[in-house]
Amino acid sequence: RYSNQTFNQAAALLVENGKQGITYLFKRGTHEEFGYISLCTALAFYFVLSCWTAGSAVASGLVIPMLYTGALYGRIVGLILVSIFGVQTNEYGAWIDPGLFAAIGAASFFSGVSRLTISLTVIMVS
């Protein structure tokens, strides 16, 4: 945040470390915090760099980039659902939250890329 209380969406996603970015994406009740352009830009950037890093012979971790990429596309899907159905406050529509979809997207992407499918998905969703 700047001194005049403004917030740069792309800088929060691209400049911060992965752990802080994942924390931003998992926050519930913040459907207006990130827009489509900043989320899609960060998704393209992290996906390309993660593929490049995974294919190189450099010993580096891919857990955080995989969680981050999944959280980005999950948040995009959550924003699409919020734009279709609106913000739901009743007990049946409260599951439509971009932060929840970011957590589900991170679990799905990580379990799809790695071989920890069932156990990791159960741990992350519960």
Buried (B, 14 or more C-beta within 10 A) or exposed (E): EEEEEEEEBBEBBBEEEBEEBBEBBBBEEBBEBBEEEBBEBBBEBBBEEBEEEEEEEEEEEBEBBBBBBBBBBBBBBBBEBBEEEEEBEEEEEEEBBBBBBBBBBBBBBBBEBEEEBEEBBEEBEE
